[in-house]
Amino acid sequence: MNYLSTRARAHTTTLDAALAAGLAPDGGLYVPQRLPHFATGEFDGLDSLPQIASRLLAPFFVNSQLASQLPQICAEALDLPIPIIDLDDTTSVLELFHGPTAAFKDFAARFLAACLARLRHSDAPQSTVLVATSGDTGGAVAAAFHQRPGFRVVILYPDGRVSARQAHQLAAFGDNIVTYKVDGSFDDCQRTVKSVLGDVELARQLNLTSANSISLGRLLPQMAYYAYAAIQWHRRGRTAPTLIVPSGNLGNALAAIVVREMGLPIGHIVLATNANRTLSDYFGGAEYQGRPSIATLANAMDVGDPSNFERLQWWFKDRDLRRSNIQAMTVDDLTIGQQIQAWHARTGMAFCPHTACALAVLSRVPASNRLIVATAHPAKFDDVVEPLIGRGIEVPPALAKLLARPANAQTLANHRDALIAALR
Ligand SMILES: *Cc1c(COP(=O)(O)O)cnc(C)c1O
């Protein structure tokens, strides 16, 4: 399989080069030249996520140095529980938050780290994985690369715009993980990181790579859990589910859209966003218009100009996209709070503010055969959720361990030159 940049259709590269670079030299995002197609029966006999992942991803690894190691990579990175819990007769929840940092981003970060560690030559100079985070990516990437020889992780997060526990977790690793809090928004952090990574000469000098949701190495493993869920659903004898995905940068939902293109049984796809309405306006028929992000209770989705939109547009024309059984719906903070309370009263379950956006759009889609994606554990957002439900939330053990460590974040000016100086 060859890979292209969304901005230069002629020049192709290998998977290994695309994984190592993160962002294409022309500033575009890497995409596979074509998508393989699967019938559900091709997964017969495969039960676990790692097994399904290695079958699904094999075509993408043809000609990669990693092809023969793909099953081990999937076993090492993706062996995390992904329960599908029934809320009632009409709706189930796909819980993607049982990894070490309690958000779905663990799957992709661990997969990318497992690939990059194997691609690295043992005598190569140290690489720096540069990551801008709206709260959860940074922790997942840090956990995935923590104490891996040959790698340093540099995290930028928007100061004051992540939950207290997210901030603690981001800065609790130490060793080869360096954490900067930036006086700015996530969009600022992302712009800085993109501009530094997009400077080919600088990126080479400093041996930089990316682990943001723009990285191809994150898109691929996220496709695997949607394939897994769709196959489990199918095996229960059910028709393809309506999938509701809390969305910000569009990395997670894009994986679902691509897997559906590849033939896996997924029905309608609904992107649930917070008050940042770029996607809902676009899918409602407006021109795409990136804009500054607004801070909301679902902070990991505070994105005004989703970077994966460029990938989506590379695959589909506007007209086709709008006809493609994808909708985007926006949810305000008041509704997020009400949903957390209402679902707790009804089921006794606590949901994170991002997952609450998905719950909130249930009343706007037909009441059957719905699968909601739960993107983070509510204990990560205790400051929002606990006052709403009037009780404490038990912290998962892996998260508790991180929270017990001291946190050490340094401040960084909201400017590209400040980052370059810090990297040097
Ligand atoms: C990152 C994140 C999202 C948004 O995912 P995208 O891939 O950016 O659309 C939603 N919920 C949580 C908890 C997240 O960490």
The ligand as a Gaussian input file, in Angstrom:
#p B3LYP/6-31G(d) Opt

LIG

0 1
 C      -10.190000      13.627000      22.015000
 C      -11.498000      13.372000      22.648000
 C      -12.688000      13.501000      21.930000
 C      -12.718000      13.990000      20.504000
 O      -12.133000      13.095000      19.622000
 P      -11.662000      13.598000      18.180000
 O      -10.951000      12.460000      17.578000
 O      -10.787000      14.773000      18.418000
 O      -12.901000      13.985000      17.445000
 C      -13.873000      13.176000      22.556000
 N      -13.894000      12.768000      23.850000
 C      -12.775000      12.646000      24.567000
 C      -12.863000      12.190000      25.966000
 C      -11.539000      12.941000      23.998000
 O      -10.423000      12.816000      24.726000

